[in-house]
């Protein structure tokens, strides 16, 4: 056996590079999904918080005669970048650039999508306690013929109390009051206070339910990730985010917030739209307010967008 023959036998075959005329054709995206990787985020106090993430990495296949891409290169780039530096728009741009540089003859578009839970310590409403809240986050970065785009998505849980149900409950309470206190009967303040504190007096309560705000925003260039800022804006607009540590004084404060912020899903979507509309870091947004009704087995849903040209559509 000659030296050349021996080297040829030791060389590993690369089937992906072989042309496939019978199945030729371009592909929009090819890559890997559900890659396990860490994600590191810088905190406001200069620290770093790390969370487990699931990553999707893709490039297009623009050469019709190429059988496939180099999957392992995408994985190695994801592993190296996410393990070594905090997640920023600049780090994602570099990651996508490496995707394309390693597929220079095959691709001109690249995308990475990173899903993780962002943990935030939240204080109780009244007591001195606090607890952790988990916010599902999705970061999607795309490089398309040199144009970089960045989208941030988050899910925020809150409570919603039905305004219609509240009005109907008030009417029943009024009717019960009229039945318990005759029109010609003088009212004693202590008797009314006692009546208001009994179940026999407050005969009806409005229905409330856990609800979800799904928010997707396209970020304008030049800003870092405003993950916590966007979450805070949405929660401040809704006023009734779900709580962590809850003592009786916290539960009472939560009941007061719900009573002062009666919301249909339409109200919730409009509140969020108003909160996001003036943020210069956000070039476009899509909002879905879903109320998981306790009255019936289907959900009440409202969708709102910023309404920019060529932006998010209502069905996005």
Backbone bond lengths (Angstrom), bond angles and torsions (degrees), N, CA, C in turn:
res aa  C-N    CA-C-N  psi(-1)  N-CA   C-N-CA  omega(-1)  CA-C   N-CA-C  phi
1 X - - - 1.462 - - 1.522 109.24 -
2 X 1.302 116.64 130.86 1.454 120.84 -179.02 1.526 109.77 -77.90
3 X 1.356 115.03 167.05 1.463 120.78 177.83 1.522 110.73 -62.00
4 X 1.349 116.19 -42.72 1.462 119.82 179.92 1.529 111.78 -63.41
5 X 1.362 114.98 -40.85 1.457 118.34 178.09 1.527 111.64 -64.15
6 X 1.344 117.09 -39.42 1.460 121.09 178.83 1.526 111.42 -65.03
7 X 1.352 117.74 -41.80 1.466 120.96 178.91 1.517 111.25 -65.15
8 X 1.344 116.17 -38.20 1.457 120.21 179.80 1.519 111.03 -64.46
9 X 1.337 117.23 -36.89 1.456 120.46 179.95 1.527 111.07 -70.88
10 X 1.360 117.36 -32.84 1.467 120.14 -179.18 1.524 111.87 -78.11
11 X 1.327 119.27 -24.63 1.461 121.93 -179.08 1.520 109.83 -67.48
12 X 1.330 115.24 131.67 1.465 119.84 -178.62 1.521 110.32 -79.91
13 X 1.320 118.10 136.69 1.465 120.05 179.04 1.522 111.07 -70.81
14 X 1.323 116.14 145.90 1.462 122.66 176.89 1.525 107.53 -121.83
15 X 1.334 116.09 87.38 1.456 122.02 -174.48 1.535 111.43 -64.12
16 X 1.357 116.53 -29.91 1.465 119.45 -176.36 1.517 112.77 -62.98
17 X 1.342 116.82 -25.65 1.463 119.31 -177.55 1.520 112.82 -85.74
18 X 1.315 117.36 -8.54 1.457 119.40 -177.49 1.526 110.70 -78.65
19 X 1.340 118.26 136.76 1.470 121.07 -179.68 1.517 111.59 -65.43
20 X 1.325 114.96 148.37 1.455 121.40 179.55 1.524 108.91 -131.21
21 X 1.289 116.00 81.04 1.465 120.22 -174.89 1.519 111.89 -62.78
22 X 1.327 117.12 -33.81 1.468 119.85 -175.75 1.524 112.05 -68.57
23 X 1.349 117.73 -26.76 1.466 121.22 -179.26 1.527 110.61 -121.71
24 X 1.317 116.39 34.80 1.467 120.36 -176.74 1.514 110.66 -66.26
25 X 1.345 116.01 150.00 1.456 121.26 176.77 1.514 111.29 155.62
26 X 1.339 115.42 147.56 1.462 120.29 178.27 1.526 109.22 -77.41
27 X 1.352 115.81 157.42 1.465 122.41 178.34 1.528 109.18 -129.54
28 X 1.327 115.50 139.20 1.467 119.92 -177.71 1.525 112.14 -66.00
29 X 1.328 116.53 -48.25 1.464 120.51 -179.85 1.517 109.33 -143.26
30 X 1.311 115.22 140.07 1.460 122.57 172.77 1.520 106.72 -140.95
31 X 1.314 117.12 137.57 1.459 117.62 -179.95 1.507 112.67 172.60
32 X 1.338 115.22 -147.61 1.456 122.28 -174.56 1.529 108.72 -131.74
33 X 1.324 115.42 144.70 1.459 120.61 177.77 1.520 109.68 -126.71
34 X 1.344 114.33 158.67 1.461 122.17 176.17 1.525 112.74 63.55
35 X 1.335 116.38 36.43 1.460 121.28 174.51 1.525 108.73 -74.96
36 X 1.309 118.57 129.22 1.458 122.71 176.09 1.531 109.36 -80.92
37 X 1.335 115.85 127.17 1.456 120.37 -178.96 1.519 109.01 -158.09
38 X 1.334 118.15 157.18 1.466 119.63 174.06 1.525 109.64 -84.78
39 X 1.321 116.09 154.65 1.451 120.93 171.43 1.528 107.14 -127.39
40 X 1.314 115.75 134.99 1.465 121.24 -176.42 1.517 108.66 -118.05
41 X 1.349 115.59 130.66 1.458 121.27 -179.33 1.522 109.44 -123.71
42 X 1.331 115.60 137.94 1.453 120.49 175.12 1.523 109.83 -77.19
43 X 1.321 117.04 138.04 1.458 121.81 179.30 1.528 109.80 -97.54
44 X 1.337 115.91 167.39 1.464 120.54 -176.72 1.526 111.88 -64.32
45 X 1.343 117.51 -26.95 1.467 120.15 -179.04 1.524 112.76 -90.17
46 X 1.332 117.17 11.23 1.457 120.60 177.14 1.511 114.90 90.85
47 X 1.311 118.24 0.60 1.450 121.14 178.89 1.517 112.00 -86.95
48 X 1.316 115.26 -178.04 1.464 122.67 178.44 1.520 108.54 -128.14
49 X 1.331 116.54 130.97 1.451 121.67 174.26 1.518 108.11 -113.93
50 X 1.326 116.52 134.21 1.466 121.45 -177.93 1.521 110.09 -114.58
51 X 1.326 116.63 138.08 1.462 122.84 179.36 1.520 109.27 -134.00
52 X 1.334 117.46 150.02 1.469 119.14 172.57 1.521 110.30 -71.73
53 X 1.309 116.77 142.35 1.462 121.44 -176.69 1.519 110.23 -134.91
54 X 1.332 114.33 164.11 1.460 122.96 171.48 1.521 107.43 -120.87
55 X 1.311 116.17 130.62 1.459 121.63 -169.17 1.522 110.51 -122.11
56 X 1.316 115.33 138.73 1.465 122.60 170.03 1.522 108.11 -113.66
57 X 1.318 117.32 130.34 1.467 122.68 -177.38 1.519 109.30 -128.01
58 X 1.350 116.58 126.55 1.456 120.82 -174.19 1.528 111.61 -141.32
59 X 1.325 115.18 150.81 1.462 123.75 164.38 1.523 106.96 -134.05
60 X 1.321 116.16 160.93 1.467 118.49 173.28 1.525 109.58 -85.06
61 X 1.312 116.55 165.86 1.465 122.33 176.04 1.522 106.96 -119.96
62 X 1.334 114.86 100.15 1.472 120.08 -173.33 1.522 113.06 -90.18
63 X 1.327 117.87 -16.15 1.461 121.03 178.97 1.510 110.29 -87.99
64 X 1.315 115.80 118.91 1.458 119.89 -176.34 1.519 112.79 -66.49
65 X 1.327 117.37 -29.68 1.458 119.77 -174.75 1.521 113.33 -90.69
66 X 1.336 117.80 -5.35 1.470 119.96 -179.42 1.521 109.68 -83.99
67 X 1.304 115.96 135.86 1.471 119.55 -176.14 1.521 111.87 -75.37
68 X 1.312 117.23 -36.19 1.462 119.27 -177.24 1.510 112.72 -164.57
69 X 1.339 115.77 -177.91 1.460 122.76 179.35 1.529 108.81 -103.20
70 X 1.335 115.73 -175.38 1.465 121.84 178.84 1.531 108.28 -101.41
71 X 1.317 116.38 86.73 1.461 121.48 -175.81 1.528 112.22 -56.52
72 X 1.323 116.84 -43.64 1.464 120.02 -174.90 1.524 111.89 -62.59
73 X 1.331 117.05 -29.60 1.463 119.70 179.57 1.523 110.46 -66.69
74 X 1.327 116.99 -39.84 1.465 119.70 177.33 1.522 110.22 -61.53
75 X 1.314 117.17 -45.61 1.458 121.15 -178.76 1.530 110.69 -60.46
76 X 1.330 116.51 -46.98 1.465 119.93 -177.16 1.524 111.47 -64.97
77 X 1.317 117.66 -36.72 1.469 120.21 177.21 1.532 109.97 -65.52
78 X 1.324 117.53 -44.27 1.464 120.73 178.21 1.514 110.44 -59.90
79 X 1.314 116.71 -47.40 1.464 121.28 -178.31 1.519 111.31 -60.79
80 X 1.317 117.15 -45.59 1.465 120.42 -176.99 1.531 111.79 -67.68
81 X 1.317 117.88 -46.09 1.462 120.75 -175.45 1.527 112.00 -69.61
82 X 1.333 117.01 -50.06 1.460 119.38 -174.19 1.524 112.04 -71.67
83 X 1.325 117.51 -25.04 1.466 120.49 179.72 1.516 112.77 -81.05
84 X 1.327 117.46 -20.50 1.465 119.43 -169.28 1.519 114.86 -109.74
85 X 1.347 119.52 -16.28 1.454 119.39 -175.83 1.523 110.88 -147.09
86 X 1.343 116.13 153.69 1.471 119.64 178.27 1.525 110.83 -64.10
87 X 1.306 114.57 154.74 1.457 121.60 179.44 1.523 109.75 -76.94
88 X 1.328 116.56 118.71 1.457 123.35 177.10 1.521 108.04 -142.58
89 X 1.333 118.00 164.54 1.463 118.84 173.73 1.528 112.38 -56.31
90 X 1.319 116.81 -38.94 1.468 119.55 179.98 1.523 111.64 -66.54
91 X 1.328 117.80 -40.81 1.463 119.53 -179.41 1.526 110.78 -67.16
92 X 1.323 117.25 -35.18 1.468 120.08 177.53 1.522 111.56 -70.10
93 X 1.314 116.34 -36.20 1.468 119.50 176.13 1.524 110.29 -62.36
94 X 1.331 116.78 -42.32 1.473 120.14 178.57 1.518 110.86 -65.06
95 X 1.327 116.88 -39.84 1.463 120.49 179.11 1.524 110.90 -61.24
96 X 1.321 117.73 -46.42 1.458 120.88 179.47 1.527 111.39 -66.06
97 X 1.319 116.10 -35.53 1.466 119.32 177.00 1.525 110.89 -62.46
98 X 1.339 116.02 -38.78 1.467 119.41 177.22 1.525 111.10 -67.90
99 X 1.335 116.95 -37.84 1.466 119.11 174.02 1.528 110.73 -53.06
100 X 1.333 115.37 -49.14 1.467 120.53 -174.69 1.524 112.12 -73.83
101 X 1.332 117.25 -38.73 1.465 119.34 178.95 1.527 111.16 -62.85
102 X 1.334 116.67 -34.40 1.466 119.97 179.82 1.529 112.16 -81.17
103 X 1.334 116.37 -5.01 1.477 121.73 176.62 1.526 109.84 -130.79
104 X 1.326 115.71 38.56 1.462 120.48 -172.09 1.517 113.37 -58.39
105 X 1.312 117.47 -32.49 1.465 120.57 -177.99 1.525 112.54 -91.17
106 X 1.340 116.85 -1.32 1.458 119.92 -174.06 1.528 114.48 -120.58
107 X 1.338 117.82 -29.10 1.465 120.37 -166.81 1.522 111.80 -137.30
108 X 1.347 115.11 151.70 1.459 120.59 170.90 1.533 111.07 -134.19
109 X 1.329 116.63 9.33 1.457 121.86 175.03 1.521 109.18 -135.35
110 X 1.343 116.29 143.44 1.463 120.81 179.54 1.522 109.45 -144.29
111 X 1.332 115.11 151.12 1.464 120.18 179.51 1.520 110.01 -147.71
112 X 1.331 115.62 143.37 1.455 121.15 172.25 1.526 107.77 -133.92
113 X 1.327 116.03 136.39 1.461 122.33 178.14 1.526 108.29 -126.44
114 X 1.322 115.97 126.92 1.461 122.07 -174.19 1.526 108.64 -121.79
115 X 1.333 116.46 122.64 1.460 121.80 -179.77 1.532 109.17 -115.85
116 X 1.338 115.35 129.82 1.461 119.54 179.57 1.528 108.74 -157.76
117 X 1.328 116.03 166.94 1.462 122.39 175.84 1.519 108.87 -101.73
118 X 1.327 115.61 125.03 1.465 121.37 179.42 1.527 108.19 -96.22
119 X 1.337 116.62 117.62 1.455 122.23 -177.02 1.529 109.93 -92.61
120 X 1.330 115.56 131.12 1.472 121.62 -178.87 1.525 108.68 -132.13
121 X 1.323 115.68 133.50 1.469 120.43 176.71 1.523 108.57 -82.65
122 X 1.341 117.14 123.40 1.456 122.08 -176.50 1.535 110.39 -119.37
123 X 1.342 117.43 135.31 1.466 120.10 176.78 1.524 111.09 -76.04
124 X 1.337 116.06 154.33 1.458 120.93 173.56 1.527 109.37 -70.49
125 X 1.322 116.16 162.49 1.463 120.90 -175.91 1.523 112.70 -68.35
126 X 1.332 118.16 -38.59 1.457 120.83 -176.74 1.525 113.22 -129.04
127 X 1.294 118.12 -41.35 1.463 120.80 -177.29 1.528 110.47 -75.63
128 X 1.330 114.91 175.06 1.471 120.17 -179.02 1.527 112.43 -87.12
129 X 1.311 118.39 12.45 1.454 121.77 -177.93 1.525 111.30 -86.92
130 X 1.312 115.34 170.31 1.465 122.28 174.93 1.517 108.23 -154.88
131 X 1.321 116.03 167.58 1.463 120.52 179.88 1.514 110.94 -160.43
132 X 1.329 115.07 171.02 1.463 121.10 -177.53 1.520 110.86 -90.73
133 X 1.335 115.56 137.21 1.457 121.82 170.60 1.517 108.98 -117.21
134 X 1.326 115.25 142.43 1.464 121.35 -178.34 1.522 108.92 -111.84
135 X 1.329 116.20 126.27 1.452 121.95 -179.89 1.533 109.08 -115.87
136 X 1.346 118.13 115.83 1.472 119.52 175.80 1.526 110.39 -65.30
137 X 1.330 115.88 127.42 1.470 122.45 -176.69 1.525 109.14 -123.36
138 X 1.331 116.08 140.50 1.462 121.79 172.04 1.523 108.73 -129.28
139 X 1.322 116.21 124.26 1.470 122.25 176.32 1.525 107.51 -112.38
140 X 1.320 116.51 125.36 1.462 121.42 179.87 1.528 108.87 -124.63
141 X 1.320 115.89 121.90 1.463 121.98 178.20 1.518 109.48 -119.02
142 X 1.332 116.38 137.73 1.465 121.55 -177.30 1.527 109.56 -133.50
143 X 1.329 115.70 138.44 1.462 122.78 171.91 1.525 106.81 -119.08
144 X 1.338 115.92 115.83 1.456 121.25 -176.65 1.524 108.84 -126.26
145 X 1.324 115.88 104.76 1.470 122.29 -178.89 1.527 111.07 50.57
146 X 1.343 115.29 46.04 1.453 121.92 176.33 1.507 115.58 88.47
147 X 1.334 118.54 -8.37 1.460 122.21 -179.40 1.533 109.82 -95.53
148 X 1.333 115.87 122.58 1.458 122.20 -176.20 1.530 109.39 -98.00
149 X 1.338 117.06 131.20 1.459 122.45 178.09 1.522 109.07 -132.25
150 X 1.327 115.28 144.12 1.462 120.44 -174.20 1.531 109.67 -134.85
151 X 1.334 116.16 128.73 1.458 121.87 178.47 1.521 109.81 -123.87
152 X 1.331 114.92 138.65 1.459 121.98 177.45 1.518 108.46 -120.70
153 X 1.339 116.95 128.15 1.451 122.04 178.17 1.517 111.04 -122.63
154 X 1.335 117.24 143.55 1.455 120.71 177.09 1.529 110.01 -147.97
155 X 1.324 115.70 151.80 1.457 123.11 175.95 1.525 108.20 -112.68
156 X 1.331 116.58 130.09 1.461 121.98 -175.36 1.529 108.46 -127.63
157 X 1.327 116.36 122.64 1.459 121.36 -179.50 1.523 110.32 -90.40
158 X 1.330 115.89 139.51 1.465 121.20 178.11 1.519 109.28 -149.19
159 X 1.317 116.57 173.54 1.451 122.78 178.18 1.522 109.36 -106.99
160 X 1.326 116.57 141.51 1.462 120.32 176.83 1.524 109.41 -130.62
161 X 1.323 115.66 132.55 1.457 122.67 177.12 1.518 108.88 -110.84
162 X 1.318 116.89 128.31 1.464 122.86 -172.58 1.528 111.74 -70.42
163 X 1.330 119.15 122.36 1.469 121.07 178.01 1.519 112.90 -62.56
164 X 1.325 117.82 -37.40 1.466 120.81 179.40 1.524 110.13 -65.32
165 X 1.319 116.64 -45.71 1.452 121.14 179.24 1.527 110.64 -62.74
166 X 1.334 117.01 -38.00 1.463 120.62 178.66 1.523 111.13 -63.95
167 X 1.333 117.10 -41.55 1.464 120.67 178.99 1.518 110.96 -65.48
168 X 1.326 117.11 -40.92 1.465 120.65 179.23 1.527 110.91 -66.69
169 X 1.343 116.73 -37.44 1.461 120.18 177.63 1.528 110.51 -66.01
170 X 1.321 117.73 -41.32 1.467 120.63 177.99 1.528 110.88 -60.90
171 X 1.330 116.96 -40.14 1.463 119.96 179.36 1.526 110.92 -62.19
172 X 1.326 117.73 -42.57 1.458 120.71 179.05 1.522 111.25 -65.36
173 X 1.320 117.00 -36.07 1.464 120.38 177.64 1.529 110.01 -66.53
174 X 1.337 116.27 -40.80 1.458 119.78 176.36 1.535 110.84 -60.56
175 X 1.324 116.60 -43.90 1.459 120.58 -179.90 1.532 110.88 -63.13
176 X 1.327 116.71 -39.73 1.455 120.09 178.85 1.525 110.88 -67.24
177 X 1.321 115.97 -38.00 1.471 120.17 177.55 1.523 110.08 -62.52
178 X 1.342 116.19 -44.11 1.467 120.06 179.34 1.522 110.95 -62.76
179 X 1.317 117.31 -35.25 1.465 120.54 179.49 1.523 112.09 -73.02
180 X 1.313 117.29 -34.39 1.466 120.94 -175.99 1.521 113.21 -85.40
181 X 1.326 116.83 -22.80 1.460 120.79 -179.07 1.524 108.53 -124.36
182 X 1.299 115.88 110.30 1.462 120.74 -178.56 1.517 110.39 -64.64
183 X 1.342 115.04 151.61 1.468 120.40 -175.93 1.517 112.00 -61.58
184 X 1.332 117.50 -33.82 1.458 120.57 -177.54 1.519 112.98 -94.92
185 X 1.328 116.08 6.99 1.463 120.89 -178.60 1.522 110.26 -89.13
186 X 1.339 118.68 127.36 1.465 119.70 176.73 1.531 110.27 -65.76
187 X 1.321 116.10 138.58 1.460 121.27 -177.34 1.520 110.73 -92.65
188 X 1.308 114.51 128.99 1.463 120.48 173.87 1.526 108.35 -100.53
189 X 1.323 115.69 131.66 1.469 120.05 -176.56 1.525 111.31 -56.16
190 X 1.319 117.24 -42.99 1.460 120.62 -177.92 1.529 111.05 -64.53
191 X 1.318 117.31 -36.52 1.464 120.53 -179.90 1.519 111.01 -67.89
192 X 1.337 116.53 -40.47 1.464 119.70 178.90 1.524 110.22 -66.60
193 X 1.336 116.97 -42.38 1.463 119.77 178.46 1.525 110.86 -60.52
194 X 1.318 116.50 -42.65 1.463 119.89 178.40 1.521 110.57 -64.38
195 X 1.314 118.19 -39.59 1.475 122.31 178.96 1.523 110.84 -62.67
196 X 1.334 116.55 -41.54 1.467 121.09 179.85 1.523 112.48 -66.02
197 X 1.311 117.37 -22.68 1.462 120.68 -178.75 1.507 114.36 -92.60
198 X 1.342 118.36 1.69 1.469 121.45 -178.41 1.525 111.53 -107.65
199 X 1.319 115.83 147.70 1.462 120.11 174.48 1.514 111.81 -61.35
200 X 1.338 116.64 -29.14 1.454 119.84 179.81 1.522 111.64 -69.02
201 X 1.320 116.63 -20.06 1.453 120.27 176.79 1.518 112.00 -90.25
202 X 1.312 115.88 -54.03 1.474 121.20 178.07 1.522 106.57 -84.50
203 X 1.311 115.83 82.42 1.469 121.51 -169.87 1.523 113.01 -82.08
204 X 1.314 118.52 -11.02 1.465 120.62 -176.96 1.526 109.56 -143.70
205 X 1.320 115.74 146.68 1.466 121.65 174.39 1.528 108.96 -131.07
206 X 1.329 117.51 148.23 1.470 119.85 177.63 1.518 111.00 -70.70
207 X 1.318 115.80 157.28 1.462 118.95 178.25 1.527 110.05 -88.92
208 X 1.324 114.29 140.14 1.461 122.60 176.74 1.516 108.41 -125.10
209 X 1.302 116.08 163.76 1.459 119.92 -179.28 1.523 110.49 -155.34
210 X 1.320 114.92 152.89 1.467 119.10 170.75 1.519 108.23 -68.15
211 X 1.314 116.13 139.10 1.464 121.98 -175.20 1.516 109.38 -133.53
212 X 1.331 115.95 166.78 1.462 120.16 -176.38 1.519 110.78 -136.76
213 X 1.315 114.88 132.84 1.460 121.19 172.28 1.521 108.13 -107.42
214 X 1.332 115.78 114.21 1.462 121.06 173.18 1.525 107.17 -95.82
215 X 1.315 115.65 123.58 1.460 121.20 -174.91 1.520 109.15 -126.24
216 X 1.336 115.87 129.63 1.466 121.72 172.99 1.515 108.31 -126.56
217 X 1.325 115.52 129.56 1.460 119.95 -179.22 1.522 109.76 -128.70
218 X 1.313 115.90 142.61 1.461 121.86 170.49 1.516 107.24 -96.71
219 X 1.318 115.49 125.44 1.453 120.66 -173.33 1.525 111.23 -89.03
220 X 1.311 115.25 137.31 1.459 120.81 175.54 1.527 109.82 -72.71
221 X 1.333 118.27 151.96 1.471 120.39 179.33 1.526 111.54 -63.32
222 X 1.335 115.08 150.96 1.457 120.18 172.49 1.509 115.59 95.55
223 X 1.339 118.60 3.78 1.457 121.20 -179.00 1.519 110.14 -122.57
224 X 1.356 115.25 149.52 1.458 119.98 171.48 1.526 109.49 -79.25
225 X 1.330 116.02 179.11 1.453 119.91 -177.37 1.530 110.66 -70.25
226 X 1.324 118.23 117.22 1.476 120.27 177.68 1.524 111.78 -93.09
227 X 1.328 116.94 49.05 1.462 120.02 -172.11 1.526 111.36 -58.77
228 X 1.342 116.79 -55.86 1.457 119.52 -176.71 1.527 111.16 -68.66
229 X 1.328 117.86 -34.24 1.463 120.31 178.29 1.521 111.40 -61.69
230 X 1.330 117.36 -43.17 1.467 120.20 179.71 1.521 110.47 -67.20
231 X 1.328 117.67 -42.28 1.462 120.63 176.83 1.526 110.36 -58.70
232 X 1.328 116.61 -46.44 1.469 120.32 -179.48 1.521 111.64 -63.73
233 X 1.317 117.75 -38.90 1.461 120.77 178.82 1.529 110.91 -61.47
234 X 1.320 116.00 -44.13 1.457 120.05 -178.94 1.528 110.48 -67.96
235 X 1.329 117.15 -45.33 1.461 119.48 -179.36 1.524 111.61 -65.72
236 X 1.320 118.02 -37.91 1.468 120.82 177.27 1.524 111.27 -65.32
237 X 1.329 116.25 -34.49 1.467 119.90 179.26 1.525 110.89 -70.35
238 X 1.329 116.94 -39.42 1.460 120.66 -177.96 1.522 112.59 -79.32
239 X 1.334 116.35 -35.99 1.472 123.43 177.28 1.527 114.77 75.46
240 X 1.336 118.29 -6.41 1.466 119.93 -175.94 1.535 112.15 -129.40
241 X 1.338 118.93 45.89 1.473 118.04 177.18 1.520 110.81 -64.09
242 X 1.328 116.50 148.76 1.461 119.50 178.25 1.524 109.19 -63.83
243 X 1.326 115.01 152.55 1.455 122.27 -171.90 1.526 111.96 -103.92
244 X 1.329 115.58 171.43 1.466 121.30 177.77 1.535 108.51 -109.29
245 X 1.320 117.52 -94.44 1.464 120.59 177.43 1.529 109.44 -72.49
246 X 1.333 116.39 127.68 1.465 120.35 -175.68 1.530 110.23 -134.72
247 X 1.332 116.88 113.80 1.453 123.50 165.92 1.530 108.23 -98.09
248 X 1.343 117.13 178.23 1.456 119.23 -175.67 1.528 112.32 -60.76
249 X 1.346 116.63 -38.60 1.467 118.40 179.28 1.529 111.82 -66.14
250 X 1.345 116.45 -31.02 1.463 120.15 176.52 1.528 110.85 -71.80
251 X 1.322 116.38 -40.94 1.458 120.00 179.44 1.525 110.95 -64.40
252 X 1.344 116.23 -38.03 1.455 119.12 177.48 1.523 111.33 -66.11
253 X 1.323 116.75 -40.15 1.470 120.35 177.61 1.530 110.68 -64.94
254 X 1.320 116.66 -35.38 1.455 120.66 177.96 1.524 110.90 -67.82
255 X 1.336 116.54 -40.17 1.464 120.18 176.46 1.520 110.74 -61.61
256 X 1.325 117.01 -38.25 1.465 120.73 178.52 1.527 110.79 -65.50
257 X 1.329 116.72 -42.85 1.466 120.18 178.30 1.529 111.42 -61.66
258 X 1.322 116.45 -40.89 1.464 119.67 178.28 1.516 111.14 -65.01
259 X 1.329 116.69 -40.40 1.454 119.67 179.13 1.515 113.54 -67.35
260 X 1.325 116.22 -28.58 1.465 120.78 -179.48 1.527 112.35 -90.48
261 X 1.314 117.07 -5.83 1.471 121.23 -177.95 1.518 110.58 -134.21
262 X 1.335 116.19 57.79 1.459 120.67 176.04 1.520 108.88 -63.61
263 X 1.335 117.38 133.73 1.462 120.22 -171.89 1.505 113.23 -143.57
264 X 1.325 116.67 126.12 1.452 121.48 157.86 1.533 107.36 -78.17
265 X 1.326 117.45 166.40 1.463 119.80 175.79 1.533 110.50 -61.31
266 X 1.333 116.77 -31.78 1.468 120.06 177.65 1.525 111.21 -62.80
267 X 1.352 115.95 -40.31 1.464 120.13 179.03 1.526 110.50 -64.52
268 X 1.325 116.15 -42.93 1.464 120.35 -178.80 1.523 111.17 -62.57
269 X 1.342 117.08 -46.05 1.466 120.22 -179.50 1.520 110.94 -62.27
270 X 1.333 117.42 -39.58 1.469 120.00 179.52 1.522 111.47 -68.34
271 X 1.306 116.85 -38.91 1.474 119.68 177.60 1.529 110.95 -60.14
272 X 1.324 115.82 -45.76 1.465 119.49 -178.93 1.529 110.38 -66.11
273 X 1.324 116.96 -43.32 1.465 119.88 178.93 1.518 110.81 -58.01
274 X 1.312 117.38 -43.80 1.462 120.55 179.80 1.531 111.02 -64.01
275 X 1.345 116.71 -37.74 1.461 120.28 -178.81 1.521 112.27 -67.63
276 X 1.339 117.40 -34.05 1.467 121.06 -175.95 1.518 112.91 -90.27
277 X 1.330 116.86 -21.92 1.463 120.71 -169.95 1.522 112.84 -62.78
278 X 1.321 118.43 -31.54 1.449 119.93 -175.88 1.518 115.16 -96.51
279 X 1.327 118.04 7.01 1.469 121.32 -177.88 1.523 109.34 -84.92
280 X 1.324 117.31 116.74 1.462 121.42 -176.31 1.520 113.12 -68.34
281 X 1.312 116.57 -16.47 1.471 119.85 178.75 1.521 112.02 -77.33
282 X 1.325 117.22 -13.62 1.461 122.30 -173.93 1.521 109.36 -110.13
283 X 1.334 116.90 114.82 1.456 120.58 179.64 1.522 112.14 -86.14
284 X 1.325 117.57 -23.23 1.466 121.43 178.70 1.521 107.65 -161.05
285 X 1.332 116.26 155.82 1.455 119.46 177.69 1.518 110.59 -150.77
286 X 1.337 113.62 158.17 1.460 123.88 175.85 1.518 107.65 -135.74
287 X 1.314 117.07 130.60 1.463 122.55 -174.61 1.526 108.92 -129.06
288 X 1.312 116.56 135.54 1.470 122.49 173.66 1.525 107.84 -128.92
289 X 1.338 116.52 114.78 1.462 122.38 176.21 1.519 108.26 -99.87
290 X 1.326 116.05 118.04 1.465 121.59 -178.10 1.525 109.00 -117.78
291 X 1.334 116.17 122.49 1.462 121.81 176.12 1.518 108.45 -105.50
292 X 1.331 115.81 115.11 1.461 121.81 -176.30 1.535 107.98 -84.47
293 X 1.307 114.95 81.60 1.455 123.53 -165.24 1.530 113.31 -53.79
294 X 1.334 115.36 137.09 1.461 120.73 172.07 1.521 111.10 -88.56
295 X 1.341 117.86 -13.19 1.463 122.18 -179.71 1.523 112.10 -78.91
296 X 1.336 116.98 -37.17 1.459 121.03 -177.62 1.520 109.82 -142.59
297 X 1.318 119.46 167.62 1.462 121.40 -171.60 1.521 115.40 -83.62
298 X 1.322 118.57 3.91 1.458 120.12 177.45 1.523 109.72 -113.52
299 X 1.321 115.82 162.39 1.460 122.11 -175.18 1.524 110.72 -93.09
300 X 1.331 115.04 152.23 1.462 121.71 170.34 1.529 107.40 -102.26
301 X 1.330 117.35 129.53 1.467 121.58 -170.30 1.523 110.42 -133.56
302 X 1.327 116.33 138.95 1.463 122.40 171.86 1.520 108.40 -134.30
303 X 1.329 116.50 139.67 1.464 122.87 -179.31 1.523 109.05 -121.33
304 X 1.319 116.40 137.28 1.467 121.66 177.69 1.522 109.23 -136.10
305 X 1.331 117.07 145.69 1.458 123.00 175.57 1.524 108.99 -130.23
306 X 1.319 115.72 166.23 1.464 120.18 178.16 1.519 111.08 -69.37
307 X 1.341 116.25 -32.27 1.456 120.35 177.06 1.516 115.04 87.63
308 X 1.354 116.67 28.33 1.458 119.64 179.40 1.536 109.51 -83.28
309 X 1.299 115.72 155.20 1.459 121.75 179.82 1.539 110.03 -63.64
310 X 1.328 116.21 132.35 1.466 122.58 -177.83 1.530 112.41 60.39
311 X 1.316 116.71 25.37 1.451 120.46 179.89 1.513 112.11 -96.59
312 X 1.328 115.18 -155.71 1.451 120.28 178.72 1.529 109.94 -61.81
313 X 1.329 115.21 139.57 1.440 120.89 171.97 1.517 110.29 -95.71
314 X 1.315 119.45 166.71 1.464 121.26 -177.82 1.517 113.47 -65.08
315 X 1.335 117.19 -21.21 1.458 120.34 -179.28 1.523 112.79 -99.99
316 X 1.324 116.33 12.60 1.484 119.19 -176.41 1.513 110.67 -63.40
